[in-house]
């Protein structure tokens, strides 16, 4: 019987958990691989908030991580990683040292302080709670976890934006390996249908319509958004065996999916990050295969994030608009 659920937890050796605070307008999402996953990262946005990403460079010593954390709360929210570390320490999971295992938890944060209560941010207890909630079942999508306070379409400010969110997708390949993506979408640009270019969520105007950010980008000359207040965070994962250089190549390619579904992407205002994980439960695959599939899944996940979102703190979701 096929027990696949179409989300990142289809990858063998992974679990996903959320902490969601709708009143605070924030949350965090953890991808747990307690047995270890080879990892890489590609930071493409100009305003990232990250933790432990230098460790993931191919030439560095530690090759595996036990979790990746995506969090709201901007740089404050990176404190939630301490709770993930505490949870993994209790399990005895981590990089072996003479003093015992040290959990390796790279993390990245998005800016959601303008939604809900700005003083409410994920911290160690919230990161720990996300781990306690982690499961192998279908990943909850929409306004949950790191996508709780996410928004999209910021050319004309927060008053005209649309709700972003969290989405996930997966695909089983012919040889039995699985590739998957998970994304928290909090973008400066519009979310579009990659096939038609139709805007699915972005700058609102009129009765349910959307304003095309790319066509009107010159408005930036008169009124600039605040730097660093948007960001899309993603994890691509596979249970195929890939080493770190191959995973880095796959992460590079997966960013193409981000650019297919968000226009414009990788701006000076975004801190876009793609983590890549291999749990290596299956045989080896070429990075080109994984990267190509992951790019498509990441685009699909971005669309799902906006489609599954619900309105929060006065920011409507695309599904709630009349146009």
C-alpha positions in Angstrom: 0.0 0.0 0.0 1.3 3.5 -0.9 1.5 5.5 2.3 2.8 8.7 0.6 1.2 11.9 1.7 2.6 14.4 -0.9 4.7 16.4 1.5 8.3 16.4 2.8 7.8 13.6 5.3 7.6 11.2 2.3 11.4 11.4 2.5 12.6 8.4 4.6 14.3 9.5 7.8 12.4 12.9 8.2 9.8 14.3 10.5 8.2 17.8 10.4 6.7 19.7 13.3 5.2 23.2 13.7 4.7 25.6 16.6 2.0 28.1 15.6 0.9 31.3 17.5 -1.9 32.9 15.6 -2.4 35.6 18.2 1.2 36.6 18.0 1.3 36.2 14.3 4.4 34.0 14.3 5.7 30.4 14.6 8.4 28.0 13.6 8.8 24.8 11.7 11.4 22.1 12.2 12.6 19.3 9.9 14.0 16.6 12.1 16.5 14.0 10.9 17.7 12.6 14.2 19.8 9.9 12.6 21.6 12.6 10.6 21.3 14.0 7.2 24.0 15.4 4.9 23.3 19.0 4.3 24.1 22.1 2.2 22.7 25.6 1.9 22.5 28.3 -0.8 21.8 31.8 0.6 20.6 33.8 -2.4 18.7 36.8 -0.9 20.5 40.0 0.2 19.0 40.2 3.7 19.3 36.8 5.4 18.9 36.0 9.1 20.7 32.6 9.6 22.4 30.3 12.1 25.1 27.6 11.4 25.1 28.1 7.6 29.0 28.5 7.4 29.2 25.0 8.9 27.4 23.7 5.7 30.1 24.8 3.3 31.5 21.8 1.4 35.0 22.1 2.7 34.1 22.2 6.4 34.4 19.2 8.8 30.9 18.5 10.0 28.9 16.9 7.2 25.6 16.0 8.8 22.9 17.9 10.7 20.1 16.5 12.9 17.6 19.2 12.1 16.9 22.4 10.1 14.7 25.1 11.6 12.7 27.7 9.7 11.3 30.4 12.0 9.4 33.7 12.2 10.5 36.5 14.5 13.3 37.8 12.3 16.8 37.5 14.0 15.0 37.2 17.4 13.4 34.0 16.2 16.8 32.3 15.7 16.7 31.7 19.5 14.2 28.9 18.8 17.1 26.8 17.6 18.2 26.4 21.2 15.0 24.5 21.9 15.7 22.2 19.0 19.2 21.6 20.3 17.8 20.8 23.7 15.3 18.3 22.3 18.0 16.5 20.3 20.4 16.5 23.3 17.7 14.6 25.3 17.6 12.0 22.5 21.4 11.7 22.4 21.5 12.9 18.8 24.3 15.0 17.4 27.9 15.2 16.2 30.1 12.9 18.4 32.6 14.7 20.6 34.7 13.7 23.6 32.1 15.4 25.8 29.1 13.7 24.1 26.9 14.4 21.0 26.5 18.0 20.0 23.3 18.6 17.9 23.8 20.5 14.7 20.8 22.7 13.9 21.1 25.2 11.0 18.3 27.8 11.0 16.9 30.7 9.1 14.4 33.3 10.0 11.9 35.5 8.2 10.5 38.9 9.2 6.9 38.7 10.4 7.1 41.3 13.2 4.5 43.5 11.4 1.8 40.9 11.7 0.2 40.2 15.1 2.3 41.3 18.1 5.8 42.4 17.2 7.1 41.6 20.7 6.0 37.9 20.3 8.8 35.8 18.7 9.6 32.1 18.7 12.2 31.2 21.4 13.7 28.0 22.9 10.4 26.8 24.3 8.7 27.2 20.9 11.4 25.4 19.1 11.2 22.6 21.6 7.4 22.4 21.1 7.8 22.2 17.4 10.1 19.2 17.9 7.6 17.5 20.2 4.9 18.0 17.6 7.1 16.5 14.8 5.5 13.6 13.0 5.8 11.4 9.8 2.3 12.3 8.7 1.2 14.9 6.1 2.7 18.3 6.8 0.1 20.9 7.8 0.2 23.8 5.2 -1.0 27.4 5.0 -0.8 29.8 8.0 1.0 27.5 10.3 4.6 27.2 11.7 7.1 29.5 10.0 4.3 30.6 7.6 2.0 31.8 10.3 2.7 35.5 9.9 4.1 35.4 6.4 2.9 37.8 3.7 3.6 38.5 0.0 3.4 41.5 -2.3 5.1 44.4 -0.6 5.7 47.0 -3.4 3.0 49.3 -1.9 3.6 48.4 1.7 2.2 46.0 4.3 -1.3 47.6 4.0 -1.8 46.2 0.5 -0.1 42.8 0.8 -1.7 39.3 0.8 -1.2 36.4 3.2 1.7 34.1 2.5 2.2 30.8 4.3 3.9 27.4 4.3 3.6 24.7 1.6 5.1 21.4 0.8 5.2 18.8 -2.1 7.0 15.6 -2.9 7.6 13.2 -5.8 8.8 9.6 -5.9 11.2 8.9 -8.7 11.3 5.7 -10.9 14.2 4.2 -8.9 12.3 4.5 -5.6 13.9 7.6 -4.1 11.9 10.6 -3.1 12.5 14.3 -3.6 10.5 16.8 -1.6 10.3 20.5 -0.8 9.0 22.6 2.0 8.8 26.4 2.0 7.7 29.4 4.1 6.8 32.2 1.7 7.2 35.8 2.9 8.2 37.5 -0.3 8.6 41.0 -1.5 7.3 39.9 -4.9 4.1 38.4 -6.2 3.4 34.6 -6.1 2.4 33.5 -9.6 1.2 30.4 -11.4 4.5 29.2 -13.0 2.6 27.9 -16.1 0.5 30.9 -16.9 2.1 33.8 -15.0 -1.2 34.6 -13.4 -0.7 36.4 -10.1 -2.1 34.3 -7.3 -1.1 36.5 -4.4 0.6 39.9 -4.1 -0.2 43.6 -4.0 -3.9 44.0 -3.6 -6.0 46.7 -5.4 -9.6 47.1 -6.4 -12.1 44.4 -5.8 -9.9 41.3 -5.3 -7.4 42.2 -8.0 -3.6 42.2 -7.9 -1.1 44.8 -9.0 1.8 43.4 -11.1 4.9 44.2 -9.1 7.3 43.3 -12.0 5.5 45.6 -14.4 5.5 48.5 -12.0 8.9 47.9 -10.3 10.0 51.5 -11.1 7.7 52.6 -8.2 10.6 51.7 -6.0 12.3 54.9 -7.1 9.7 56.8 -5.2 8.9 54.7 -2.2 11.3 51.9 -1.1 10.2 49.0 1.1 12.2 48.4 4.3 15.3 46.2 3.7 15.2 42.7 5.2 11.4 42.6 6.0 10.7 39.9 3.4 12.2 36.4 2.9 11.4 33.0 1.5 12.9 30.0 3.3 13.0 26.5 1.8 14.2 23.0 2.5 14.6 20.5 -0.3 15.2 16.9 0.8 15.8 13.5 -0.7 16.4 10.0 0.6 18.8 9.4 -2.3 22.4 9.4 -1.3 24.1 12.7 -2.2 27.3 14.2 -0.8 27.6 17.8 0.2 28.9 19.2 -3.1 26.1 17.4 -5.0 23.5 18.8 -2.5 24.9 22.3 -3.0 24.4 21.9 -6.7 20.8 20.7 -6.1 20.2 23.7 -3.8 21.5 26.1 -6.5 19.1 24.5 -9.1 16.2 24.5 -6.6 16.4 28.3 -6.4 15.1 28.3 -10.0 11.8 27.0 -8.7 11.6 30.0 -6.3 12.2 32.3 -9.2 9.5 30.6 -11.3 6.8 31.2 -8.7 7.9 34.5 -7.1 8.4 37.6 -9.3 10.7 39.3 -8.6 12.7 37.0 -6.4 16.1 37.3 -4.7 15.7 41.0 -4.2 17.7 43.4 -2.0 14.7 43.2 0.5 14.5 39.4 0.7 16.8 36.9 2.6 16.0 33.9 0.4 17.6 30.6 1.7 17.4 27.0 0.3 18.7 24.2 2.6 19.3 20.8 1.0 19.2 17.5 2.9 20.0 13.9 2.1 19.0 11.1 4.5 20.6 8.5 2.2 18.1 5.7 2.8 18.2 5.0 -1.0 20.9 4.6 -3.6 22.9 7.5 -5.1 21.4 9.9 -7.6 22.8 12.6 -9.8 22.5 16.1 -8.4 21.1 17.3 -11.7 18.1 14.9 -11.3 17.5 16.0 -7.7 17.9 19.7 -8.5 15.6 19.6 -11.5 12.8 17.8 -9.6 13.3 19.9 -6.5 13.0 23.2 -8.5 9.6 22.1 -9.8 8.5 20.9 -6.3 9.6 24.1 -4.7 7.5 26.1 -7.2 4.5 23.9 -6.5 5.1 24.3 -2.7 5.1 28.1 -3.1 1.8 28.0 -4.9 0.4 25.7 -2.2 1.6 28.0 0.6 -0.5 30.9 -0.7 -3.5 28.8 -1.7 -3.7 27.1 1.7 -3.2 30.3 3.7 -5.9 31.9 5.8 -6.2 35.6 6.7 -4.6 36.9 9.9 -4.3 40.2 11.7 -6.2 42.1 8.9 -4.2 40.6 6.1 -6.5 38.6 3.8 -5.6 35.4 2.1 -5.9 35.0 -1.7 -8.7 32.5 -1.2 -10.7 35.1 0.7 -10.5 37.7 -2.0 -13.3 38.1 -4.5 -11.3 38.7 -7.8 
